[in-house]
Structure formats: structure tokens, C-alpha cells
Amino acid sequence: MKRPRHFINSLGKGLSILNTFSTQRPELTLTDLARANSMTLGTAHRYLLTLKELDYLTQSSEDKKYRLTKKVLSLGFSVFGSMDFRKRLFPYMVQITKEMDVVTQCAILDGIEIVYIERIRSNDVVNLDLNTGSRLPAYCTAMGKAIMAFIDEKESKRLINRMKFVQHTPYTITDKKKLWKELQLTRKRGFAINNQELTLGLRSIAAPIFNREGVEGAFGVSYRIHCIKGNNLENVLVEKLLEISKKVSIEL
């Protein structure tokens, strides 16, 4: 791809190295990073020394692997904290968690993953180790499906084709055609469902949040499966989600 005339290659390469780390690969060797970024070992080493000096990376003295430091997180938190999206949703999240003892959360889509902007834990749910900035595959989360169902269809199909499906539980959708049908159903009813696709015993629902340009993110709740047996909890939550989505969304 042809870069603009004033593009700074060294800055781009440095950021590319930071982006190589992920939830699945939190620790990487010099060889891993050089290969992933098409660099020689010598070139990659110089970039890594610089990033270590700036305190964006740390290196284990035992296995010599590199990992991100908390300083990298501070870059993301400054963005999250200023997001109007979070500010508009946060009071509703606090209220629902307090009243109904369910986990409330909001996220945006970044490629084929969702990124948590905020998450408020409940007392009842066995809480996953998820916090602001955590990432999960979009295909097996209610918030991911809620966003993908309302973006441009061509873009949604392009994202599905990029996905590498993992069978997290017996309920995980791992077929592209089935996922596409699920997104169409989600768009029709206005909200998405995650029925134990990521964690057994845990169910989630989510609704999209819109701004003037389209889908901005999603707002969701999670709760144990046993909580919905013999009561009207899920219907009440769906009603609240759709109501909040309408209130919080900015008119297109």
C-alpha cells in the first residue's frame, strides 16, 4: 500500500510492534516480533530497545520474552474516559446492575473483536476476568453480534470471512452461514443473544447504540441461565435494553 508523502515509517513500525501483542499472545520473543512485522532480528531488536526505554515494553529476565506495560493501557484509558458513548450509558449501567444484580457492559467493534469500554460486575454472576480494554471475539458475544448486525452488510460479511472460529462451548456458533443468519435475526428483533457461547451457564443480551454515522457500539447485560427459569427477567431486560438504546442513541 502506498503511504502518504509525509508518513513516518519508523513510527508506523513501532506501533505495529505494539499491536502484535494480543490477549492470546501476551508474551512474545524477539523472533516472534521480527517475523510478525517482517523485520530482521537486528532491526526488531533496535525497536524493542527503544520501546523498553520509553517504558512501553518490559522483558522477562528468565525467558527473555517481551510484554506490554501499563503505560500502553494509559493511552487507551485516556480515549475511553473521554468517550461520550460511555458517559451516556454509564448511569443506566449503574442503575440496572444495582436494581437487577446483573453484569452490565458496553463495547465497541475493533476489526473482528469487541473492546470493552466499561463493565460493572454483579454479585451473582461468576465474573469473567474482563475489564476496560479487554477484547473478545465478536462472533461469540452478544455485543459483537449486536454491532455486526447493524453495520453495512458487505462490511459484516467481510469481517465474518476474516474470523477464525473457536468452539469455546458446545453452543458456540462456528459456521459462517449460521452466524450470518443469526445476525439477520438480530437485526430483525433489534437485539442480540449469546446463549452460553463463551461460558457455560452464562447468557447475555445486547442492543446496538447509534450515533449520526451509524452503529457506535453496543450495550449488554449478562446473567446466569438459572436466573431466567420460571420468571420474566429476560423479557424485562430486553425491554430495558431497547428503551435505553433508544434514549442513548443519537439521531441519525
Backbone as CSV, one residue per row, in Angstrom:
resi,resn,N_x,N_y,N_z,CA_x,CA_y,CA_z,C_x,C_y,C_z
1,MET,0.838,-1.191,0.000,0.000,0.000,0.000,0.880,1.251,0.000
2,LYS,0.559,2.196,-0.869,1.335,3.414,-0.982,1.009,4.346,0.166
3,ARG,2.049,4.791,0.876,1.868,5.662,2.026,1.908,7.133,1.597
4,PRO,1.292,8.023,2.389,1.381,9.460,2.098,2.828,9.920,2.143
5,ARG,3.100,11.010,1.497,4.465,11.520,1.354,5.148,11.760,2.707
6,HIS,4.404,12.263,3.664,4.995,12.623,4.949,4.832,11.527,6.013
7,PHE,4.493,10.329,5.582,4.327,9.209,6.521,5.667,8.867,7.174
8,ILE,5.664,8.724,8.511,6.880,8.397,9.249,6.941,6.882,9.442
9,ASN,7.754,6.221,8.663,7.818,4.758,8.680,8.226,4.193,10.031
10,SER,9.188,4.834,10.674,9.672,4.306,11.949,8.580,4.317,13.012
11,LEU,7.760,5.379,13.024,6.651,5.443,13.975,5.634,4.348,13.665
12,GLY,5.351,4.163,12.390,4.407,3.128,11.982,4.877,1.741,12.383
13,LYS,6.178,1.488,12.238,6.722,0.179,12.597,6.682,-0.043,14.108
14,GLY,6.942,1.011,14.861,6.896,0.894,16.310,5.500,0.571,16.807
15,LEU,4.510,1.248,16.239,3.121,0.972,16.619,2.699,-0.419,16.167
16,SER,3.224,-0.847,15.024,2.922,-2.196,14.527,3.422,-3.255,15.507
17,ILE,4.580,-3.032,16.090,5.114,-3.977,17.076,4.197,-4.049,18.291
18,LEU,3.733,-2.905,18.784,2.834,-2.888,19.943,1.535,-3.613,19.632
19,ASN,1.052,-3.483,18.402,-0.200,-4.123,18.008,-0.066,-5.629,17.800
20,THR,1.157,-6.129,17.791,1.372,-7.570,17.623,0.913,-8.344,18.853
21,PHE,0.993,-7.699,20.022,0.568,-8.352,21.261,-0.957,-8.435,21.306
22,SER,-1.473,-9.501,21.893,-2.919,-9.695,21.986,-3.241,-10.497,23.234
23,THR,-4.533,-10.681,23.488,-4.949,-11.487,24.634,-4.430,-12.909,24.503
24,GLN,-4.440,-13.441,23.274,-3.974,-14.803,23.033,-2.448,-14.894,23.074
25,ARG,-1.763,-13.769,22.762,-0.299,-13.771,22.736,0.232,-12.580,23.537
26,PRO,0.121,-12.635,24.872,0.558,-11.511,25.705,2.068,-11.414,25.853
27,GLU,2.772,-12.531,25.568,4.228,-12.553,25.668,4.816,-13.056,24.352
28,LEU,5.814,-12.341,23.848,6.401,-12.695,22.554,7.915,-12.583,22.604
29,THR,8.581,-13.425,21.828,10.040,-13.379,21.744,10.465,-12.399,20.657
30,LEU,11.746,-12.117,20.629,12.303,-11.269,19.573,12.007,-11.869,18.208
31,THR,12.177,-13.172,18.082,11.916,-13.851,16.806,10.452,-13.731,16.402
32,ASP,9.554,-13.911,17.367,8.113,-13.776,17.087,7.795,-12.393,16.524
33,LEU,8.316,-11.368,17.179,8.010,-9.990,16.795,8.640,-9.623,15.462
34,ALA,9.848,-10.111,15.229,10.521,-9.840,13.952,9.762,-10.486,12.802
35,ARG,9.352,-11.740,12.989,8.623,-12.454,11.942,7.263,-11.806,11.666
36,ALA,6.542,-11.451,12.724,5.201,-10.885,12.568,5.225,-9.528,11.876
37,ASN,6.340,-8.817,11.984,6.427,-7.478,11.403,7.384,-7.388,10.222
38,SER,7.759,-8.567,9.698,8.631,-8.646,8.505,9.915,-7.835,8.682
39,MET,10.576,-8.027,9.828,11.818,-7.321,10.133,12.946,-8.317,10.331
40,THR,14.154,-7.840,10.163,15.304,-8.655,10.537,15.400,-8.638,12.065
41,LEU,16.127,-9.595,12.621,16.275,-9.635,14.068,16.946,-8.371,14.595
42,GLY,17.927,-7.871,13.839,18.645,-6.664,14.259,17.740,-5.438,14.298
43,THR,16.925,-5.287,13.253,16.005,-4.139,13.195,14.965,-4.223,14.307
44,ALA,14.377,-5.411,14.473,13.361,-5.592,15.516,13.959,-5.315,16.893
45,HIS,15.201,-5.745,17.099,15.856,-5.550,18.394,16.003,-4.066,18.714
46,ARG,16.342,-3.260,17.723,16.505,-1.816,17.944,15.171,-1.173,18.332
47,TYR,14.099,-1.585,17.656,12.774,-1.054,18.002,12.379,-1.469,19.418
48,LEU,12.668,-2.702,19.766,12.304,-3.205,21.088,13.089,-2.492,22.189
49,LEU,14.354,-2.204,21.946,15.160,-1.463,22.915,14.573,-0.071,23.146
50,THR,14.127,0.554,22.060,13.533,1.894,22.166,12.230,1.858,22.949
51,LEU,11.385,0.883,22.642,10.098,0.768,23.332,10.287,0.408,24.806
52,LYS,11.336,-0.356,25.109,11.659,-0.652,26.506,12.131,0.610,27.219
53,GLU,12.962,1.390,26.556,13.482,2.622,27.145,12.357,3.616,27.430
54,LEU,11.324,3.613,26.575,10.178,4.507,26.754,9.142,3.919,27.707
55,ASP,9.421,2.719,28.219,8.580,2.038,29.212,7.246,1.553,28.643
56,TYR,7.223,1.220,27.332,6.018,0.625,26.751,6.110,-0.897,26.723
57,LEU,7.327,-1.410,26.885,7.547,-2.861,26.917,8.440,-3.215,28.091
58,THR,8.279,-4.425,28.573,9.185,-4.969,29.571,9.633,-6.349,29.100
59,GLN,10.776,-6.815,29.583,11.314,-8.100,29.141,11.641,-8.976,30.342
60,SER,11.205,-10.219,30.276,11.476,-11.161,31.365,12.962,-11.512,31.395
61,SER,13.526,-11.546,32.584,14.941,-11.897,32.718,15.156,-13.399,32.576
62,GLU,14.060,-14.176,32.680,14.169,-15.636,32.620,14.091,-16.166,31.188
63,ASP,12.959,-15.889,30.517,12.799,-16.441,29.158,13.006,-15.398,28.061
64,LYS,13.328,-14.154,28.465,13.628,-13.064,27.522,12.425,-12.640,26.672
65,LYS,11.225,-13.040,27.063,10.039,-12.645,26.306,9.614,-11.223,26.674
66,TYR,9.005,-10.553,25.681,8.539,-9.184,25.877,7.040,-9.188,26.169
67,ARG,6.593,-8.184,26.934,5.173,-7.991,27.159,4.892,-6.497,27.338
68,LEU,3.643,-6.102,27.111,3.256,-4.702,27.242,3.250,-4.283,28.707
69,THR,3.503,-3.005,28.945,3.433,-2.460,30.301,2.126,-1.693,30.478
70,LYS,1.876,-1.250,31.702,0.663,-0.488,32.000,0.655,0.867,31.299
71,LYS,1.816,1.337,30.880,1.879,2.626,30.197,1.106,2.591,28.885
72,VAL,1.097,1.426,28.230,0.325,1.279,26.993,-1.160,1.438,27.290
73,LEU,-1.610,0.863,28.413,-3.019,0.955,28.785,-3.438,2.398,29.002
74,SER,-2.535,3.224,29.518,-2.888,4.614,29.790,-3.280,5.361,28.522
75,LEU,-2.710,4.946,27.384,-3.072,5.567,26.112,-4.532,5.284,25.783
76,GLY,-4.945,4.027,26.012,-6.333,3.654,25.742,-7.298,4.252,26.733
77,PHE,-6.917,4.280,28.026,-7.826,4.795,29.044,-8.143,6.265,28.821
78,SER,-7.178,7.032,28.310,-7.439,8.450,28.061,-8.506,8.618,26.988
79,VAL,-8.537,7.674,26.030,-9.568,7.706,24.997,-10.906,7.258,25.562
80,PHE,-10.891,6.138,26.314,-12.115,5.617,26.897,-12.784,6.648,27.804
81,GLY,-11.959,7.323,28.604,-12.512,8.270,29.557,-13.197,9.439,28.900
82,SER,-12.778,9.782,27.686,-13.358,10.943,27.012,-14.493,10.566,26.065
83,MET,-14.788,9.290,25.974,-15.817,8.841,25.041,-17.210,9.239,25.512
84,ASP,-17.887,10.009,24.698,-19.254,10.398,25.008,-20.154,9.169,25.094
85,PHE,-19.827,8.155,24.318,-20.561,6.888,24.305,-20.668,6.310,25.715
86,ARG,-19.555,6.233,26.416,-19.531,5.691,27.769,-20.311,6.591,28.725
87,LYS,-20.111,7.883,28.612,-20.765,8.831,29.513,-22.284,8.741,29.411
88,ARG,-22.776,8.545,28.205,-24.226,8.481,28.023,-24.803,7.195,28.619
89,LEU,-24.024,6.119,28.581,-24.525,4.821,29.048,-24.315,4.565,30.540
90,PHE,-23.262,5.118,31.101,-22.838,4.747,32.448,-23.944,4.846,33.520
91,PRO,-24.720,5.913,33.580,-25.766,5.982,34.620,-26.779,4.841,34.519
92,TYR,-27.120,4.447,33.312,-28.064,3.335,33.121,-27.437,2.013,33.546
93,MET,-26.142,1.849,33.286,-25.453,0.625,33.677,-25.450,0.465,35.198
94,VAL,-25.137,1.537,35.892,-25.125,1.514,37.355,-26.508,1.167,37.898
95,GLN,-27.527,1.782,37.321,-28.898,1.582,37.791,-29.361,0.138,37.614
96,ILE,-29.120,-0.425,36.424,-29.587,-1.789,36.152,-28.838,-2.816,36.999
97,THR,-27.519,-2.658,37.132,-26.753,-3.589,37.962,-27.236,-3.544,39.404
98,LYS,-27.509,-2.354,39.898,-27.967,-2.196,41.278,-29.357,-2.789,41.489
99,GLU,-30.257,-2.540,40.542,-31.640,-2.981,40.695,-31.835,-4.467,40.431
100,MET,-31.088,-5.021,39.447,-31.373,-6.377,38.985,-30.231,-7.358,39.202
101,ASP,-29.125,-6.889,39.747,-27.971,-7.737,40.055,-27.504,-8.542,38.844
102,VAL,-27.332,-7.846,37.732,-26.772,-8.444,36.519,-25.535,-7.644,36.120
103,VAL,-24.667,-8.272,35.353,-23.498,-7.565,34.832,-23.952,-6.658,33.691
104,THR,-23.517,-5.413,33.706,-23.789,-4.510,32.583,-22.464,-4.146,31.929
105,GLN,-22.490,-3.941,30.624,-21.254,-3.694,29.897,-21.530,-2.960,28.595
106,CYS,-20.538,-2.264,28.099,-20.650,-1.638,26.782,-19.320,-1.816,26.057
107,ALA,-19.392,-1.862,24.736,-18.192,-2.149,23.953,-18.313,-1.546,22.559
108,ILE,-17.182,-1.442,21.895,-17.131,-1.021,20.502,-16.506,-2.151,19.693
109,LEU,-16.652,-2.074,18.381,-16.066,-3.079,17.494,-14.737,-2.573,16.964
110,ASP,-13.706,-3.412,17.066,-12.396,-3.091,16.512,-11.955,-4.276,15.676
111,GLY,-12.166,-4.189,14.373,-11.860,-5.324,13.499,-12.832,-6.452,13.766
112,ILE,-12.306,-7.631,14.095,-13.165,-8.792,14.360,-13.315,-9.048,15.860
113,GLU,-12.930,-8.064,16.663,-13.052,-8.186,18.118,-13.870,-7.034,18.678
114,ILE,-14.422,-7.247,19.881,-15.023,-6.133,20.601,-14.043,-5.699,21.683
115,VAL,-14.070,-4.411,22.001,-13.232,-3.852,23.057,-14.156,-3.289,24.129
116,TYR,-13.984,-3.751,25.355,-14.820,-3.275,26.456,-14.474,-1.830,26.811
117,ILE,-15.494,-0.976,26.841,-15.322,0.415,27.243,-15.632,0.574,28.728
118,GLU,-16.592,-0.215,29.202,-16.948,-0.203,30.622,-17.631,-1.507,30.969
119,ARG,-17.464,-1.944,32.221,-18.120,-3.164,32.693,-18.362,-3.052,34.183
120,ILE,-19.607,-3.260,34.602,-19.954,-3.203,36.020,-20.379,-4.593,36.461
121,ARG,-19.710,-5.145,37.432,-19.935,-6.519,37.857,-21.123,-6.641,38.815
122,SER,-21.714,-7.809,38.816,-22.814,-8.103,39.726,-22.311,-9.001,40.855
123,ASN,-23.170,-9.259,41.819,-22.819,-10.172,42.909,-23.105,-11.615,42.540
124,ASP,-24.012,-11.809,41.574,-24.487,-13.164,41.275,-23.639,-13.900,40.251
125,VAL,-23.261,-13.224,39.177,-22.568,-13.886,38.067,-21.129,-14.229,38.433
126,VAL,-20.709,-15.427,38.019,-19.294,-15.787,38.141,-18.557,-14.924,37.127
127,ASN,-17.905,-13.890,37.619,-17.389,-12.857,36.733,-16.146,-13.293,35.973
128,LEU,-16.187,-13.100,34.677,-15.017,-13.347,33.852,-13.988,-12.262,34.128
129,ASP,-12.748,-12.559,33.861,-11.679,-11.594,34.104,-11.645,-10.588,32.955
130,LEU,-12.652,-9.718,32.937,-12.791,-8.729,31.877,-12.883,-7.337,32.487
131,ASN,-12.144,-6.414,31.911,-12.139,-5.040,32.395,-12.099,-4.095,31.206
132,THR,-12.061,-2.808,31.483,-11.939,-1.818,30.420,-10.706,-2.118,29.573
133,GLY,-10.908,-2.198,28.270,-9.805,-2.517,27.358,-9.702,-3.983,26.993
134,SER,-10.424,-4.854,27.710,-10.399,-6.279,27.377,-11.008,-6.516,26.000
135,ARG,-10.527,-7.548,25.325,-11.007,-7.873,23.982,-11.566,-9.289,23.949
136,LEU,-12.612,-9.463,23.149,-13.183,-10.787,22.925,-13.574,-10.901,21.458
137,PRO,-13.611,-12.134,20.921,-14.067,-12.314,19.529,-15.515,-11.841,19.390
138,ALA,-15.806,-11.128,18.326,-17.152,-10.574,18.135,-18.199,-11.658,17.894
139,TYR,-17.806,-12.773,17.260,-18.793,-13.770,16.832,-19.464,-14.507,17.979
140,CYS,-18.813,-14.572,19.144,-19.387,-15.339,20.255,-19.791,-14.458,21.428
141,THR,-20.059,-13.184,21.150,-20.515,-12.254,22.184,-21.779,-11.554,21.703
142,ALA,-22.681,-11.265,22.632,-23.916,-10.581,22.275,-23.629,-9.174,21.754
143,MET,-22.698,-8.473,22.384,-22.393,-7.111,21.945,-21.763,-7.104,20.554
144,GLY,-20.896,-8.090,20.284,-20.300,-8.169,18.952,-21.347,-8.397,17.885
145,LYS,-22.279,-9.301,18.153,-23.332,-9.596,17.176,-24.300,-8.421,17.031
146,ALA,-24.541,-7.705,18.140,-25.442,-6.548,18.084,-24.877,-5.464,17.177
147,ILE,-23.562,-5.295,17.199,-22.932,-4.286,16.339,-22.884,-4.760,14.893
148,MET,-22.409,-5.998,14.694,-22.242,-6.516,13.336,-23.562,-6.611,12.574
149,ALA,-24.664,-6.805,13.298,-25.966,-6.944,12.644,-26.449,-5.636,12.034
150,PHE,-25.902,-4.515,12.511,-26.412,-3.224,12.062,-25.411,-2.388,11.278
151,ILE,-24.220,-2.927,11.038,-23.291,-2.229,10.151,-23.620,-2.599,8.705
152,ASP,-22.920,-2.011,7.762,-23.137,-2.307,6.348,-22.977,-3.807,6.093
153,GLU,-23.873,-4.388,5.326,-23.871,-5.836,5.101,-22.569,-6.335,4.474
154,LYS,-22.041,-5.589,3.529,-20.792,-6.003,2.889,-19.653,-6.037,3.903
155,GLU,-19.625,-5.029,4.779,-18.574,-4.978,5.789,-18.732,-6.116,6.786
156,SER,-19.961,-6.420,7.146,-20.230,-7.511,8.079,-19.769,-8.853,7.498
157,LYS,-20.079,-9.094,6.228,-19.657,-10.334,5.580,-18.138,-10.404,5.447
158,ARG,-17.510,-9.256,5.193,-16.043,-9.217,5.090,-15.400,-9.594,6.425
159,LEU,-15.984,-9.102,7.513,-15.460,-9.427,8.843,-15.633,-10.911,9.158
160,ILE,-16.800,-11.460,8.806,-17.057,-12.883,9.054,-16.034,-13.749,8.322
161,ASN,-15.694,-13.365,7.099,-14.721,-14.138,6.321,-13.319,-14.087,6.917
162,ARG,-13.039,-13.071,7.735,-11.724,-12.938,8.363,-11.626,-13.740,9.661
163,MET,-12.754,-14.162,10.195,-12.779,-14.768,11.525,-12.255,-16.200,11.549
164,LYS,-11.560,-16.514,12.624,-11.123,-17.886,12.895,-11.943,-18.386,14.077
165,PHE,-12.898,-19.248,13.804,-13.847,-19.679,14.815,-13.241,-20.720,15.760
166,VAL,-13.528,-20.545,17.042,-13.081,-21.470,18.081,-14.305,-21.975,18.836
167,GLN,-14.379,-23.266,19.067,-15.507,-23.874,19.774,-15.281,-23.734,21.277
168,HIS,-15.676,-22.595,21.840,-15.473,-22.349,23.273,-16.362,-23.248,24.127
169,THR,-17.592,-23.484,23.673,-18.540,-24.369,24.365,-19.328,-25.120,23.294
170,PRO,-20.129,-26.116,23.677,-20.959,-26.816,22.680,-21.966,-25.893,21.982
171,TYR,-22.193,-24.703,22.549,-23.193,-23.779,21.995,-22.594,-22.707,21.079
172,THR,-21.282,-22.676,20.969,-20.633,-21.643,20.156,-20.954,-21.815,18.676
173,ILE,-21.367,-20.733,18.030,-21.596,-20.755,16.583,-20.248,-20.668,15.882
174,THR,-19.918,-21.701,15.112,-18.628,-21.728,14.420,-18.780,-21.857,12.904
175,ASP,-19.990,-21.692,12.423,-20.267,-21.788,10.996,-20.627,-20.404,10.461
176,LYS,-19.980,-19.987,9.385,-20.188,-18.643,8.837,-21.639,-18.401,8.427
177,LYS,-22.263,-19.395,7.801,-23.646,-19.235,7.346,-24.603,-19.107,8.525
178,LYS,-24.356,-19.890,9.572,-25.212,-19.827,10.763,-25.055,-18.478,11.457
179,LEU,-23.823,-17.987,11.494,-23.587,-16.683,12.113,-24.301,-15.579,11.328
180,TRP,-24.253,-15.660,10.003,-24.922,-14.658,9.177,-26.441,-14.682,9.412
181,LYS,-27.014,-15.866,9.532,-28.448,-15.986,9.824,-28.773,-15.402,11.199
182,GLU,-27.864,-15.633,12.148,-28.051,-15.095,13.497,-28.021,-13.561,13.473
183,LEU,-27.156,-12.990,12.653,-27.082,-11.533,12.542,-28.341,-10.969,11.886
184,GLN,-28.875,-11.672,10.905,-30.114,-11.224,10.269,-31.272,-11.250,11.265
185,LEU,-31.327,-12.300,12.088,-32.363,-12.405,13.114,-32.194,-11.292,14.152
186,THR,-30.956,-11.016,14.495,-30.662,-9.949,15.457,-31.151,-8.595,14.945
187,ARG,-30.901,-8.336,13.684,-31.333,-7.063,13.093,-32.859,-6.960,13.087
188,LYS,-33.523,-8.078,12.845,-34.990,-8.089,12.771,-35.629,-7.811,14.134
189,ARG,-35.084,-8.425,15.193,-35.710,-8.266,16.515,-35.147,-7.069,17.295
190,GLY,-33.975,-6.557,16.872,-33.420,-5.360,17.495,-32.420,-5.604,18.603
191,PHE,-32.146,-6.846,18.947,-31.168,-7.154,19.992,-30.535,-8.510,19.720
192,ALA,-29.346,-8.723,20.310,-28.590,-9.962,20.099,-28.594,-10.819,21.357
193,ILE,-28.441,-12.129,21.161,-28.409,-13.084,22.266,-27.126,-13.907,22.192
194,ASN,-26.499,-14.108,23.330,-25.365,-15.023,23.457,-25.781,-16.077,24.474
195,ASN,-26.130,-17.254,23.983,-26.613,-18.329,24.851,-25.486,-19.307,25.162
196,GLN,-24.688,-18.995,26.185,-23.599,-19.870,26.644,-22.539,-20.118,25.571
197,GLU,-22.371,-19.211,24.641,-21.419,-19.416,23.548,-19.975,-19.200,23.981
198,LEU,-19.788,-18.439,25.041,-18.433,-18.157,25.527,-18.153,-18.878,26.837
199,THR,-19.164,-18.932,27.708,-19.023,-19.571,29.020,-20.285,-20.353,29.349
200,LEU,-20.143,-21.586,29.737,-21.300,-22.397,30.097,-22.014,-21.807,31.311
201,GLY,-23.345,-21.768,31.223,-24.145,-21.256,32.328,-24.373,-19.770,32.287
202,LEU,-23.736,-19.078,31.325,-23.853,-17.622,31.259,-24.543,-17.196,29.965
203,ARG,-25.540,-16.368,30.109,-26.308,-15.875,28.968,-26.211,-14.343,28.926
204,SER,-26.167,-13.789,27.721,-26.071,-12.339,27.565,-27.011,-11.864,26.474
205,ILE,-27.474,-10.626,26.616,-28.229,-9.965,25.556,-27.645,-8.569,25.370
206,ALA,-27.767,-8.029,24.169,-27.187,-6.716,23.902,-27.959,-6.012,22.793
207,ALA,-27.944,-4.690,22.858,-28.602,-3.863,21.845,-27.599,-2.868,21.288
208,PRO,-27.749,-2.494,20.020,-26.823,-1.534,19.419,-27.089,-0.111,19.898
209,ILE,-26.050,0.704,19.899,-26.159,2.127,20.190,-25.697,2.872,18.941
210,PHE,-26.474,3.852,18.526,-26.190,4.550,17.275,-25.745,5.996,17.517
211,ASN,-24.934,6.490,16.592,-24.674,7.925,16.516,-25.051,8.389,15.112
212,ARG,-24.691,9.587,14.743,-25.138,10.145,13.451,-24.528,9.431,12.254
213,GLU,-23.459,8.666,12.498,-22.783,7.972,11.398,-23.197,6.513,11.273
214,GLY,-23.933,6.005,12.253,-24.343,4.603,12.214,-24.190,3.948,13.578
215,VAL,-23.730,2.696,13.592,-23.568,1.973,14.858,-22.310,2.458,15.568
216,GLU,-22.503,2.890,16.804,-21.379,3.391,17.594,-20.790,2.307,18.482
217,GLY,-21.632,1.412,18.974,-21.196,0.356,19.868,-22.396,-0.453,20.310
218,ALA,-22.284,-1.106,21.452,-23.396,-1.911,21.967,-23.414,-1.864,23.487
219,PHE,-24.599,-2.087,24.023,-24.827,-2.118,25.468,-25.438,-3.464,25.802
220,GLY,-24.878,-4.176,26.794,-25.382,-5.511,27.087,-25.435,-5.841,28.562
221,VAL,-26.116,-6.929,28.865,-26.192,-7.452,30.233,-25.912,-8.950,30.192
222,SER,-25.356,-9.480,31.293,-25.075,-10.913,31.411,-25.635,-11.433,32.730
223,TYR,-26.068,-12.695,32.721,-26.685,-13.284,33.910,-26.643,-14.800,33.784
224,ARG,-26.799,-15.474,34.914,-26.790,-16.934,34.913,-28.064,-17.483,34.252
225,ILE,-27.932,-18.627,33.603,-29.066,-19.275,32.954,-30.191,-19.552,33.947
226,HIS,-29.842,-19.995,35.141,-30.887,-20.369,36.106,-31.750,-19.181,36.530
227,CYS,-31.244,-17.960,36.305,-31.994,-16.765,36.718,-33.250,-16.532,35.881
228,ILE,-33.297,-17.106,34.677,-34.436,-16.817,33.791,-35.502,-17.915,33.821
229,LYS,-35.261,-18.967,34.607,-36.227,-20.055,34.666,-37.394,-19.684,35.584
230,GLY,-38.598,-19.741,35.023,-39.794,-19.521,35.819,-40.061,-18.076,36.185
231,ASN,-39.404,-17.134,35.518,-39.724,-15.727,35.779,-39.659,-14.911,34.492
232,ASN,-39.842,-13.617,34.629,-39.932,-12.737,33.464,-38.686,-11.873,33.317
233,LEU,-37.565,-12.300,33.932,-36.366,-11.463,33.965,-35.888,-11.054,32.588
234,GLU,-35.743,-12.027,31.678,-35.162,-11.705,30.367,-36.058,-10.756,29.577
235,ASN,-37.363,-10.941,29.636,-38.268,-10.028,28.938,-38.141,-8.605,29.468
236,VAL,-37.991,-8.493,30.783,-37.817,-7.169,31.400,-36.499,-6.546,30.949
237,LEU,-35.435,-7.356,30.906,-34.129,-6.852,30.492,-34.123,-6.417,29.029
238,VAL,-34.775,-7.198,28.179,-34.860,-6.836,26.756,-35.585,-5.504,26.607
239,GLU,-36.671,-5.353,27.322,-37.447,-4.107,27.264,-36.597,-2.917,27.708
240,LYS,-35.845,-3.114,28.799,-34.980,-2.036,29.300,-33.857,-1.715,28.319
241,LEU,-33.250,-2.758,27.732,-32.164,-2.552,26.766,-32.622,-1.729,25.574
242,LEU,-33.759,-2.099,25.008,-34.268,-1.401,23.833,-34.659,0.036,24.177
243,GLU,-35.192,0.228,25.367,-35.572,1.578,25.810,-34.326,2.451,25.976
244,ILE,-33.285,1.887,26.612,-32.056,2.640,26.831,-31.351,2.917,25.501
245,SER,-31.360,1.909,24.608,-30.748,2.101,23.290,-31.374,3.286,22.563
246,LYS,-32.676,3.391,22.669,-33.392,4.484,22.010,-33.043,5.830,22.653
247,LYS,-32.942,5.846,23.986,-32.636,7.091,24.700,-31.211,7.567,24.465
248,VAL,-30.268,6.611,24.475,-28.865,6.951,24.410,-28.376,7.214,22.989
249,SER,-28.991,6.553,22.017,-28.570,6.718,20.622,-28.829,8.147,20.150
250,ILE,-27.868,8.661,19.401,-28.005,9.978,18.801,-28.723,9.814,17.472
251,GLU,-29.675,10.665,17.209,-30.452,10.544,15.968,-29.551,10.566,14.748
252,LEU,-29.820,9.636,13.824,-29.025,9.542,12.605,-29.284,10.747,11.720
